[in-house]
Amino acid sequence: MAATDPKKGKAKSLEYIEAGVLKLLKDAEDRGLGTAVQSLNHVSEDGSMSPTRIVIEAATPDDDS
């Protein structure tokens, strides 16, 4: 019986790992376990949930012409 070299077997198996295979594994894991949710901080600078005030002002033309 011939002895198999573990390094050759490992290198051979790495040939099959491609970006598509990794994405398939990640998508399957996310579907089965649920995808992590990113938390967002919606609190304004003063600690309240109210939005900041936005002021729109018209620009004056320059008199440099």
C-alpha positions as CSV (number, residue, x, y, z in Angstrom):
1,M,0.0,0.0,0.0
2,A,1.4,3.4,-1.0
3,A,1.8,6.1,1.7
4,T,0.1,9.3,0.8
5,D,1.9,12.6,1.4
6,P,-0.4,14.9,3.5
7,K,1.2,18.0,1.9
8,K,0.2,16.9,-1.6
9,G,-3.4,16.1,-0.5
10,K,-3.7,19.5,1.2
11,A,-2.3,21.3,-1.9
12,K,-4.7,19.4,-4.1
13,S,-7.7,20.3,-2.0
14,L,-6.8,24.0,-2.1
15,E,-7.1,23.9,-5.9
16,Y,-10.9,23.7,-5.5
17,I,-11.3,26.7,-3.1
18,E,-12.2,29.6,-5.3
19,A,-14.0,32.9,-4.7
20,G,-17.3,31.4,-5.8
21,V,-17.0,28.4,-3.4
22,L,-16.2,30.8,-0.5
23,K,-19.2,33.0,-1.3
24,L,-21.5,29.9,-1.5
25,L,-20.3,28.8,1.9
26,K,-20.7,32.3,3.4
27,D,-24.2,32.7,1.9
28,A,-25.3,29.3,3.2
29,E,-23.9,30.1,6.7
30,D,-25.6,33.5,6.7
31,R,-28.9,31.9,5.7
32,G,-28.7,29.2,8.4
33,L,-27.3,31.3,11.2
34,G,-28.6,34.7,10.3
35,T,-26.6,37.7,9.2
36,A,-25.1,40.0,11.7
37,V,-26.8,43.4,11.9
38,Q,-24.8,46.5,12.0
39,S,-25.9,49.0,14.7
40,L,-26.3,52.6,13.8
41,N,-26.1,55.5,16.2
42,H,-29.0,57.9,15.5
43,V,-28.4,60.2,18.5
44,S,-27.6,63.8,17.8
45,E,-24.9,65.8,19.5
46,D,-27.2,67.0,22.3
47,G,-28.2,63.4,23.1
48,S,-31.7,63.6,21.7
49,M,-33.2,61.9,18.7
50,S,-34.2,65.2,17.0
51,P,-32.4,66.0,13.7
52,T,-30.0,68.9,13.5
53,R,-31.3,72.1,12.0
54,I,-30.3,72.7,8.3
55,V,-30.3,76.3,7.1
56,I,-30.3,77.1,3.4
57,E,-29.1,80.5,2.5
58,A,-28.9,82.1,-1.0
59,A,-25.4,83.1,-2.1
60,T,-24.7,86.7,-3.0
61,P,-22.9,87.4,-6.3
62,D,-19.4,88.6,-6.1
63,D,-18.7,92.3,-7.1
64,D,-15.3,91.4,-8.6
65,S,-16.4,91.6,-12.2
